[in-house]
Amino acid sequence: GKNVAFLTLGDPMFFSTYIYVFRLLEHEDVDIVTVPGVPAFAAIGSQIGRPIVEGNDVLAIIPGTADKERLEEIMAVAGSAVIMKVYHNSAEIIDLLRRNHMAKDAVLVSRAGLDGERIIYDLEAHADEKLNYLSTILTRRS
């Protein structure tokens, strides 16, 4: 077969569109080489000097596209959280963070490592802004 190599910005097997392409091609006559990258939340933590999780905290990695009930259910039990793809319901997510005592220590990074990168520490002041698809929140319970 022919080799096909994919290089992605983050980890291709972690909340990535790549997974859908991989599934389409895995049964074709091609040799797929998946080159892993660094997940956005790990790069963000390193860039801003913030631990993702500490001690005995339980970390939840949540897709921002999950329904409100699921988001709230997970936030209620997590010590630390990463919320990825926070672009279409950011105001709702920020409200859930506030109600679960996770807004104070939250940071939102949009387009991490790319042109147009934004780092927002006061999420509630920016709750109504339209965000880029590549927006991630790191937070912990205060």
C-alpha positions in Angstrom: 0.0 0.0 0.0 0.9 3.7 -0.1 2.0 5.5 3.0 -0.1 8.3 4.2 1.2 10.4 7.1 -0.8 12.9 9.1 0.7 15.6 11.3 -1.7 17.5 13.5 -1.5 20.5 15.8 -2.5 18.5 18.9 -2.8 14.9 19.7 -4.6 13.3 16.8 -6.4 10.8 18.9 -7.8 13.3 21.4 -11.0 15.1 20.6 -9.7 15.6 17.1 -11.3 15.7 13.6 -8.5 13.5 12.6 -10.2 10.5 14.2 -13.0 10.7 11.5 -10.4 10.8 8.7 -8.5 7.9 10.3 -11.7 5.8 10.5 -12.5 6.5 6.8 -9.0 5.5 5.6 -8.1 2.7 8.0 -9.8 0.0 5.8 -8.3 1.4 2.6 -5.2 0.2 0.8 -2.9 2.7 2.6 -0.4 2.5 5.4 -1.4 5.2 7.9 1.3 6.8 10.0 -0.1 8.8 12.9 2.3 11.3 14.3 1.3 12.3 17.9 1.4 15.9 19.1 0.9 17.7 22.3 -2.7 18.2 23.4 -3.7 21.8 23.5 -4.4 21.8 27.3 -0.9 20.4 28.0 0.7 23.1 25.8 -1.4 25.8 27.5 -0.5 24.6 31.0 3.2 24.7 30.1 3.0 28.1 28.4 1.3 29.9 31.2 3.1 28.0 34.0 0.0 26.4 35.4 -0.3 22.8 36.6 -3.1 20.9 35.0 -3.7 18.9 38.1 -2.0 18.6 41.5 -1.9 16.2 44.4 -4.9 14.0 44.6 -7.2 16.1 42.4 -9.4 14.4 39.9 -9.1 15.8 36.5 -12.0 15.9 34.1 -11.5 16.6 30.4 -14.8 17.8 29.0 -15.9 18.6 25.5 -17.5 22.0 25.6 -20.0 20.7 23.1 -21.6 18.4 25.7 -25.1 19.2 26.9 -25.6 21.4 29.9 -26.7 18.6 32.2 -23.6 16.5 31.5 -21.3 19.6 31.9 -22.8 20.4 35.3 -22.7 16.7 36.4 -19.0 16.5 35.7 -18.1 19.9 37.1 -19.9 19.0 40.3 -17.4 16.2 41.1 -14.1 17.4 39.4 -11.3 19.0 41.4 -9.7 20.3 38.2 -11.1 20.5 34.7 -10.1 21.1 31.1 -13.0 22.2 28.9 -12.2 22.0 25.2 -13.9 23.5 22.2 -15.6 26.3 24.2 -16.8 28.3 21.2 -20.6 28.2 20.8 -21.9 28.1 24.4 -19.1 29.9 26.3 -21.5 32.1 28.4 -23.4 29.0 29.6 -20.1 27.2 30.4 -18.8 30.2 32.3 -22.0 30.4 34.3 -21.7 26.7 35.2 -18.1 27.3 36.3 -19.2 30.2 38.5 -22.0 28.1 40.1 -19.5 25.2 40.7 -16.8 27.5 42.3 -14.5 27.0 39.3 -14.6 30.4 37.6 -12.2 32.3 39.9 -9.3 30.1 39.0 -10.1 29.6 35.3 -8.1 30.7 32.3 -9.3 30.5 28.7 -6.9 30.3 25.9 -8.0 30.7 22.3 -5.8 29.6 19.4 -3.0 28.4 21.7 0.4 28.8 20.0 -1.1 30.2 16.8 -1.5 33.7 15.3 -4.3 35.5 17.1 -3.8 33.7 20.4 -5.7 35.1 23.3 -5.4 34.5 27.0 -8.3 35.5 29.2 -8.1 35.3 33.0 -11.4 37.1 33.8 -13.8 34.8 32.1 -16.9 36.5 33.4 -15.9 39.8 31.9 -15.7 38.1 28.5 -18.7 35.7 28.7 -20.6 37.2 25.8 -17.7 37.3 23.3 -17.7 35.1 20.3 -14.8 32.7 20.6 -12.7 30.8 18.1 -13.3 27.1 17.6 -9.9 26.4 19.2 -10.7 27.7 22.7 -9.9 25.8 25.9 -10.5 26.5 29.6 -8.2 25.3 32.4 -9.7 25.5 35.8 -9.8 24.1 39.3 -12.2 24.3 42.2 -11.5 27.2 44.5 
